Every structure is written in C-alpha cells, then in structure tokens.
Amino acid sequence: MMKNQHADQRMGAAYGPYGQMTQAPQVEAMRIDDVIVRTVALVAATFVAAMVTWSMVYPNLPPEGAEFITAEQQSALNTAMTLGTIGMFVGLGVIIFSMFKPITNPFVCFVYAIGQGLLLGGVSAFFESRFEGIVVNALLGTVLVFGGMLALYKFRILRNSPMFTKVMVGAGFGIFALIMVNFVAGMFGANLGLFAAPGESVSAIQWIIAIGITVWAAFSFILDFDMIEQSAAAGAPKKFAWAGAFGLTAGLIFLYWNLLRLLSYFQGD
C-alpha cells in the first residue's frame, strides 16, 4: 500500500493528481542513434548465424571432379541445407508480414536476422567455392553502395517524394511477385529463365533483371532513411527504432543477395 502511495505521489508531482492530470505520461521517443545501435546488433546476428552454416558447407564441399564425399561431409551439408531452408521460409514469412505492419518486436527482428544468416552462410560458401573472392567483393560492394546512398541522402542530393515512394513501392511489389513466381515454378521443376544459375551463360533478359533489381535495392535505402528521419523528428515511440533497424537490415541483406548474383554473372562460363 505504501509503495502504491509513493508511486501516486511521484505521478502527481509530474502530471498532477490522478483524475486531474494536466498531460498524459510521456512515452520515450526514438532517436536515430537507437536505430543505428539496433541495426548493428541485427547485422552482427546475421553475420554470426552465417558463419555457422558457412563452417558446415565450405570445408565439406567436394572439389571439382570428385566422385564421392564422405558420410560426415554429406551430413554437414544436409544440416546446413536444412537450417538454410528453415531460415528462408522464416525470412519470407517475416517479410510478408512486414508489408502489412511495421516490425517493432525485437524478437521477430532477431529471428529474421538469424534465419537469413543461416541461409546466407551456406549459399555464400557455395558461391565462394565456384568463384574465389566473390563473397568479399559482394560484401564490399554492399558496404560501398549503402555508404554512397547514405551520403547522397545526407547531402540532399537524393530525397524522398510522394512520386518516388509510389514508383519504389510499385516496383517493389513487382519484384516480389517476380521472385515468388520464379520460386514456385522452381519447386515444380520449371525453369522460367529469369535468373541464371552459377556458371551458366547469361541472357540479355537475365542481365536486365539482375541489374534492375540491384538498382532498386540500392534506391530503397532512400525510403528507409526518410522513414527513420521523419519518425525521429515526429517523436515516434522508441519501439519504432526496431522498425527502422529491420528495414535497413533487410535492405542490406537483399542488396548483398543481388550483388552476389550479379557478380557471378560476370564470372559465368
């Protein structure tokens, strides 16, 4: 009882006696620094998860021309494939959910980051085994593109606008539909020819699609930067810092995926 009385006195001092409050209790507002800290945490979680499946795949991939692999190697590859598949479907589910509601739950953000990391690690190891140095180049490209877009936004060279938002959102839904159609077709054994497999010759349409999606991934950061800046200026609740961090993390992952594919095209047979 005494504890409750003290709490009432503290609230009364700040806002007035209960029933006669002059203003509602204030919710802590998000800051841009909050978004940065959360983004770093999510990217770190993605990297750690990626190292798990990388360590399972890269050392156990058979060299070219090998006729068999050991049972231990096959077990490691199967485990990595299972983890990557789970991560893929978890990530897909979270992305679809984020289209209808901002992701402000840190648990969901980390589940997405870890799931995508598990998928990224195994796939990256496979690409690295085919094209030595491609992963470092894709990572470096991701950092440089992100930094470049941030600089363009910071110096007001590129800004968001209602028309820009409409174009980016419309193109984003188109890209999502394209990827999903290709994914479903692949599950039934159909090859639509939209994306070239590593080492295959690349057609003109596949070059256009890969470059177009990569450009969209780069420019999508303008929407994220604008949302974060506007939310912080408007005093949005601190939990929305997770929405900003999720958007940046998802954008970085998507950009990396597409740079990895695009770089493999340059090294195709």
Protein Blocks (a to p, Z undefined) as FASTA:
>chain_A
ZZmmmmmmmmmmmnopehiafbdcddddddfklmmmmmmmmmmmmmmmmmmmmmmmmmmp
ccehiabdcfklmmmmmmmmmmmmmmmmmmmmmmmmmmmoccfbfklmmmmmmmmmmmmm
mmmmmmmmmmghklmmmmmmmmmmmmmmmmmmmnomaccdfklmmmmmmmmmmmmmmmmm
mmmmmmnopaehlaccehiacdfklmmmmmmmmmmmmmmmmmmmmmmmmmmmnopafklm
mmmmmmmmmmmmmmmmmmmmmmmmmmmZZ
